[in-house]
Amino acid sequence: MIGLAQERILLIADADRELSGALQQAVPEARITSVASVFDGVAELAEGSFTTIVAAAAPIERRPEAAVRTLRELAGDSRLLLFGHPTLEPLTRKMLAFGADDYLVTPVKPSELEQIFGQPRLRLTPTIAHGTEQAEVPVLPASSGKVSLLLGLPLADIFLDALIQHPQDARSAAIGQINSRVGPTMQLSYLKDGDAQPVVPADRISLTHAVRAGTHAAGHLVLHLPKTEDHTTARHVLGEVAGLFGKMGLVQDRQQTLQKLVITDELTGAFNSRYFKHFLAKICAKALERQFKVTLLLFDIDNFKKYNDDFGHCVGDEILKQTAIVMRGCCREHDVVARISGDEFAVVFWDKEGPRQPREPRDTNTPAPPQRPPHDAAQVFERFRRKIASPELRVLGDTGQGTLTISGGLAVCPWDARTPEELIQLADKRLMFGAKKAGKDSLFLVGGDNPTAIPQTP
């Protein structure tokens, strides 16, 4: 048999007993602790844990934001509800952005509280035998009209599927799944701070609930539904969805942080060798299919070991960091800058504007005809080389300014090579046997039998 933890409720400032009686009727098995003020409530929270905190809005009217934030921090993952007279509803609604999960307008009926405390995860029918085992079936609060669709949503499945199948944009995937089940009569949307509010049709109303990521506001959920529907039930379900939405956001943020650590070079903040090879393979395959160019630049710092020997490894590390920063500043946002080993870096330039159609149909198994050298990438390299050797790069101090030089090799897919392995091999060959042997501080391009060297700028 599935056990159910006892509900522990902290009731704050219910001086006129507007809520205590209704709570006892709605949740008779709950353990209710009633205190006279917010300060007493803070003391109770500091000493023990509660599953739900229910606080009066009137005592916090003067400094509502600070009071709600304090209660939110102390409450942790517990539910925080506000209650008060209808005149305080605008205030309590605003407090959703500062950590409150929901609000109640007094007088409150026990049936309304049952809709809050009686969600499927809390209210169960008597056990039903299935063979030798017993199962418990959740009871949904009674509701009429289309709102019953909201109550029947398998929220756990929806949110888990969104995280697994769409880890980069789980929020949008979850919203899409919910709307496919409750639409078109009802429509749910997620707004970040600064997003424009959706237009509300004349026959609908709009319910809003803040989404929190931990103790911080992360946005708002907006639900459009017909004016004839049960708005109270819909608002409580929206609060439940908002709570899950906030937790899903935390999971997604942690997942993206871990993913970033996996593909990022710890020292420089550039991409690492693992991601570089993965991305190059994908973009080369796409370039062959859609006929656009991918340009690979491999470069390293000339005589880098000497900098470590003369200035120390801390300065050497700083040189590598500044090198990555300067190169990223010279590239477009979608180009990939990676540190692939030691002082060796790679940059993948590619055309984001869209596929290019070949002028004439040709056999894809034959090499593409020779094209002009990738002047854009060469110009980036030249601009980067000037910056890395300028007095503005002060990592070496006054005596070492202007002494950094770099050498590079450059090749283009699909004209010079058709696989990422060939592309790396050709660019590396131009770097090692072209630029380095030519006296360093230069860039060699693959272009048939006569690679082009870009001479040092005076």
C-alpha positions in Angstrom: 0.0 0.0 0.0 1.3 3.4 -0.9 1.8 5.6 2.1 1.0 9.3 2.2 2.9 11.8 4.3 0.9 13.8 6.8 0.2 17.4 5.6 1.9 19.9 8.0 0.3 23.3 7.6 1.7 26.6 9.2 -1.2 29.1 9.4 0.0 32.7 9.9 -2.1 35.6 11.3 -5.5 34.1 11.0 -6.8 36.4 13.7 -10.5 36.2 12.6 -10.3 32.4 12.1 -11.2 32.9 8.4 -9.3 29.9 7.4 -8.7 27.5 10.3 -12.2 26.0 10.3 -12.2 25.5 6.6 -8.8 23.9 6.7 -9.9 21.4 9.3 -12.9 20.4 7.2 -10.9 20.2 4.0 -7.8 18.5 5.3 -9.0 16.7 8.6 -5.8 14.6 8.7 -3.5 17.6 8.5 -1.4 18.8 11.5 -2.1 22.6 11.7 0.1 25.0 13.6 -1.4 28.5 14.0 0.7 31.6 14.9 -0.3 35.2 15.4 2.2 37.1 13.3 4.7 36.8 10.4 7.6 37.0 12.9 6.2 34.0 14.8 5.8 32.2 11.5 9.5 32.9 10.7 10.5 31.5 14.1 8.4 28.3 13.5 10.0 27.8 10.1 13.4 28.2 11.5 12.7 25.4 14.0 10.8 22.9 11.9 9.5 22.0 8.4 6.0 22.3 7.0 4.5 21.1 3.8 2.4 24.2 3.3 2.6 27.8 4.7 -0.6 29.8 4.6 -0.1 33.5 5.5 -2.5 36.4 5.7 -1.9 39.2 3.3 -3.0 42.1 5.5 -0.1 42.0 8.0 2.5 42.1 5.2 0.7 44.9 3.2 3.3 47.6 4.1 6.4 45.6 3.1 4.9 42.7 1.1 7.9 41.9 -1.1 10.4 41.5 1.7 7.9 39.4 3.8 7.1 37.1 1.0 10.7 36.7 -0.1 11.7 35.8 3.5 8.9 33.2 3.8 9.8 31.8 0.4 13.5 31.3 1.4 12.5 29.6 4.7 9.8 27.5 3.1 12.2 25.9 0.6 10.2 23.5 -1.6 7.1 23.8 0.5 3.9 25.4 -0.8 3.4 29.1 0.1 -0.2 30.4 0.0 -1.5 33.9 0.8 -5.1 34.7 1.8 -7.1 37.9 2.3 -10.1 40.1 1.7 -11.1 40.7 -2.0 -9.7 44.2 -1.7 -6.2 42.7 -1.3 -6.4 40.4 -4.3 -4.4 42.8 -6.6 -1.6 42.8 -3.9 -1.6 39.0 -3.4 -1.6 38.4 -7.2 1.6 40.6 -7.5 3.2 38.5 -4.7 3.2 35.5 -7.0 6.3 37.0 -8.7 8.1 37.1 -5.4 7.7 33.5 -4.3 4.0 32.9 -3.4 2.6 29.8 -5.1 -1.1 30.8 -5.0 -3.6 33.0 -3.2 -7.0 32.6 -1.6 -9.8 35.2 -1.5 -11.7 35.0 1.8 -14.1 33.8 2.8 -12.8 30.5 1.6 -15.0 27.4 1.2 -13.7 24.0 2.3 -14.3 22.8 -1.3 -11.9 25.4 -2.6 -9.2 24.2 -0.2 -9.9 20.6 -1.2 -8.9 21.7 -4.8 -5.6 22.9 -3.5 -4.8 20.1 -1.1 -6.7 17.4 -3.0 -4.5 17.2 -6.1 -4.0 13.7 -7.4 -0.7 13.4 -5.6 -2.4 14.0 -2.2 -5.9 12.5 -2.4 -6.4 8.8 -2.9 -9.4 6.5 -3.0 -9.6 3.4 -0.8 -7.3 0.7 -1.9 -8.5 -1.7 -4.7 -7.1 -5.2 -4.8 -5.4 -6.3 -8.0 -4.5 -9.9 -7.5 -2.3 -10.2 -4.4 -1.2 -6.5 -4.6 -3.1 -3.4 -3.7 -3.1 -0.1 -5.7 -4.4 3.3 -4.9 -6.3 5.4 -7.5 -6.1 9.2 -7.4 -9.3 11.1 -7.1 -9.7 14.3 -9.2 -11.6 17.2 -7.7 -15.1 17.5 -9.3 -15.3 20.1 -12.1 -17.5 20.8 -15.0 -16.8 21.9 -18.6 -13.4 21.9 -20.3 -11.4 22.6 -17.0 -11.7 18.8 -16.3 -9.2 18.4 -19.2 -6.7 20.3 -17.1 -7.3 18.1 -14.0 -6.8 15.0 -16.1 -3.4 16.0 -17.5 -0.6 13.4 -16.9 1.8 16.2 -15.8 4.6 13.9 -14.7 4.7 12.1 -18.0 4.5 15.3 -20.0 7.4 17.0 -18.2 9.6 14.0 -18.1 9.1 13.3 -21.8 9.9 17.0 -22.5 13.2 16.8 -20.6 14.2 13.5 -22.2 13.2 14.2 -25.8 13.8 17.9 -26.0 16.6 18.7 -23.5 17.5 22.0 -25.1 13.9 23.4 -25.1 11.9 21.3 -22.6 9.7 24.2 -21.7 8.3 24.7 -25.2 7.9 21.0 -25.6 5.9 20.7 -22.4 3.7 23.7 -23.4 3.0 22.1 -26.8 2.0 18.8 -25.2 -0.4 20.5 -22.8 -2.0 22.6 -25.5 -2.5 19.6 -27.7 -4.6 18.0 -24.9 -6.6 21.0 -23.8 -6.8 23.2 -26.9 -8.2 24.9 -28.8 -10.7 25.9 -26.1 -7.9 26.7 -23.7 -4.4 27.8 -24.5 -1.3 27.9 -22.3 1.8 30.0 -22.9 5.1 30.8 -21.1 6.4 34.4 -21.0 9.8 35.5 -19.9 10.4 38.9 -18.4 9.9 41.5 -21.2 7.8 39.3 -23.5 4.6 40.9 -24.8 1.4 39.7 -23.3 -0.7 37.6 -25.7 -4.0 39.1 -27.0 -7.0 37.8 -25.0 -10.0 37.0 -27.2 -13.3 38.8 -26.2 -14.9 35.5 -25.0 -11.9 34.4 -22.9 -10.2 35.5 -19.7 -6.5 35.3 -18.9 -5.1 33.7 -15.7 -1.4 34.3 -14.9 0.9 32.5 -12.5 4.6 33.2 -11.7 7.2 30.6 -12.4 10.0 30.4 -10.0 13.4 28.8 -10.4 14.3 28.1 -6.8 13.7 31.5 -5.1 14.0 33.5 -8.3 11.2 34.5 -10.7 11.8 33.0 -14.1 8.7 34.1 -16.0 5.0 33.6 -16.1 2.5 31.0 -17.3 -0.6 32.5 -18.9 -3.8 30.4 -19.4 -6.6 31.6 -21.7 -9.9 29.9 -21.1 -13.6 30.7 -21.7 -15.3 33.0 -19.3 -17.9 30.3 -18.6 -15.4 27.9 -17.1 -14.5 27.2 -13.4 -11.8 29.9 -13.0 -11.0 28.9 -9.4 -10.2 25.3 -10.3 -8.2 26.4 -13.3 -6.2 28.8 -11.3 -5.2 26.1 -8.8 -4.2 23.7 -11.6 -2.2 26.5 -13.2 -0.3 26.9 -9.9 0.5 23.2 -9.9 1.7 23.4 -13.5 3.8 26.5 -12.6 5.5 24.6 -9.7 6.5 21.7 -12.0 7.5 24.2 -14.7 9.9 25.9 -12.3 11.5 22.6 -11.2 11.8 21.5 -14.8 13.6 24.7 -15.5 16.1 24.0 -12.8 16.7 20.5 -14.1 17.2 21.8 -17.6 19.6 24.6 -16.5 21.7 22.0 -14.6 21.7 19.7 -17.6 22.9 22.5 -19.8 25.6 23.5 -17.3 26.9 20.0 -17.3 26.7 19.8 -21.0 28.7 23.0 -21.3 31.4 21.6 -18.9 31.7 18.5 -21.1 32.3 20.5 -24.4 34.3 23.5 -23.0 38.0 23.8 -22.5 38.5 24.6 -18.8 41.4 27.0 -19.2 40.3 29.2 -22.1 36.5 28.9 -22.2 36.7 27.9 -25.9 35.3 24.6 -27.1 37.4 21.6 -26.5 38.8 19.0 -28.9 35.9 16.6 -28.4 33.3 19.1 -29.4 35.4 20.5 -32.3 35.6 17.0 -33.9 31.9 16.3 -33.3 30.9 19.7 -34.8 33.3 19.5 -37.8 31.9 16.1 -38.8 28.3 17.3 -38.6 28.9 20.6 -40.5 31.0 18.9 -43.2 28.3 16.4 -43.9 25.8 19.2 -44.1 28.1 21.2 -46.4 28.3 18.3 -48.8 24.5 17.9 -48.8 23.6 21.5 -49.2 26.6 22.8 -51.1 28.0 25.5 -48.9 31.6 25.9 -47.8 33.2 25.1 -44.4 36.6 26.6 -43.8 39.0 25.2 -41.2 41.8 27.3 -39.7 44.4 25.6 -37.5 46.9 27.9 -35.8 49.2 27.9 -32.9 51.4 30.4 -31.0 55.0 30.5 -32.4 57.7 29.4 -29.8 55.1 29.0 -27.1 57.4 27.0 -24.9 59.8 29.9 -24.7 57.0 32.1 -23.2 56.5 29.5 -20.5 60.2 29.3 -19.8 60.8 33.1 -19.8 57.6 34.3 -18.0 56.3 31.2 -16.2 53.3 28.9 -16.7 50.9 31.4 -15.2 51.7 33.9 -17.9 51.6 31.1 -20.4 48.1 30.2 -19.3 47.0 33.8 -19.5 48.4 34.0 -23.1 46.2 31.1 -24.0 43.1 32.7 -22.4 43.7 36.0 -24.2 44.3 34.2 -27.5 40.9 32.5 -27.3 39.2 35.8 -26.3 40.8 37.8 -29.1 39.9 35.2 -31.7 36.3 34.9 -30.6 36.1 38.7 -30.9 37.3 38.5 -34.5 34.8 35.8 -35.6 31.1 35.7 -36.2 28.9 34.5 -33.4 28.2 31.1 -35.1 31.8 30.3 -36.0 33.3 27.7 -33.6 36.6 28.5 -31.8 38.2 25.5 -30.1 41.5 24.8 -28.2 42.4 21.3 -29.5 45.8 20.8 -27.6 48.4 22.8 -25.8 48.8 26.1 -27.7 47.0 24.8 -30.9 43.6 26.2 -31.8 41.0 25.5 -34.5 38.4 27.8 -35.9 35.5 26.5 -38.1 34.0 29.1 -40.4 30.8 28.2 -42.1 28.0 29.9 -44.1 24.9 30.3 -41.9 22.9 32.2 -44.5 21.6 29.1 -46.1 22.3 26.4 -48.7 23.9 27.4 -52.0 22.7 25.8 -55.2 25.4 24.6 -57.6 25.4 26.4 -60.9 25.3 23.1 -62.9 24.4 19.6 -61.8 27.4 17.4 -61.2 28.3 14.0 -59.9 28.6 14.3 -56.1 31.3 11.6 -56.1 33.7 13.9 -58.1 35.7 16.6 -56.3 34.3 20.1 -56.6 36.0 22.4 -59.0 38.7 24.8 -57.7 37.3 28.0 -56.2 38.9 31.2 -55.0 40.6 31.1 -51.7 38.4 31.8 -48.6 39.4 35.5 -48.3 37.0 36.1 -45.5 38.7 33.6 -43.2 42.1 34.9 -44.3 41.2 38.4 -43.4 39.9 37.3 -40.0 43.3 35.6 -39.4 45.2 38.7 -40.5 43.1 40.9 -38.2 43.6 38.4 -35.3 47.3 38.3 -35.9 47.6 42.1 -35.7 45.6 42.2 -32.5 47.5 39.4 -30.8 50.8 41.1 -31.6 49.6 44.6 -30.6 50.7 46.6 -27.5 47.1 46.3 -26.2 47.8 42.6 -25.3 49.7 43.5 -22.1 49.9 40.0 -20.6 53.7 40.0 -21.1 54.3 43.3 -19.4 56.1 46.4 -20.8 59.1 44.5 -22.0 57.2 41.8 -23.8 54.6 43.8 -25.7 54.2 43.1 -29.4 56.2 39.9 -29.3 53.4 37.3 -29.8 53.2 35.8 -33.3 51.0 33.0 -34.6 51.1 30.7 -37.7 48.2 29.0 -39.3 47.0 26.6 -42.0 43.7 26.8 -43.8 41.6 24.4 -45.9 38.1 24.4 -47.3 35.4 21.7 -47.5 34.2 20.4 -50.0 36.8 21.9 -52.4 40.1 20.8 -50.7 38.7 17.8 -48.8 35.4 16.0 -48.4 35.8 14.5 -45.0 36.7 16.1 -41.6 39.7 13.9 -41.3 41.1 15.0 -44.7 40.3 18.6 -43.8 42.2 18.5 -40.6 45.1 16.7 -42.2 45.4 19.3 -45.0 45.2 22.3 -42.7 47.7 20.8 -40.3 50.1 20.1 -43.2 49.8 23.7 -44.3 50.5 24.8 -40.7 53.5 22.6 -40.1 55.1 22.3 -43.5 53.9 25.7 -44.9 53.7 28.4 -42.4 56.3 27.1 -39.9 58.9 26.3 -42.6 58.3 29.6 -44.2 59.5 31.4 -41.1 56.4 31.4 -39.0 54.0 34.4 -38.4 52.1 33.5 -41.5 49.1 31.7 -42.9 49.2 29.1 -45.7 46.1 28.3 -47.7 45.4 25.1 -49.6 45.0 25.9 -53.3 46.5 23.2 -55.5 50.2 22.9 -55.9 51.0 26.5 -54.9 49.7 27.3 -51.4 49.5 31.0 -50.8 51.3 32.5 -47.9 50.1 35.7 -46.4 53.2 37.7 -45.5 53.7 39.5 -42.3 52.0 42.9 -42.1 54.6 45.7 -41.8 
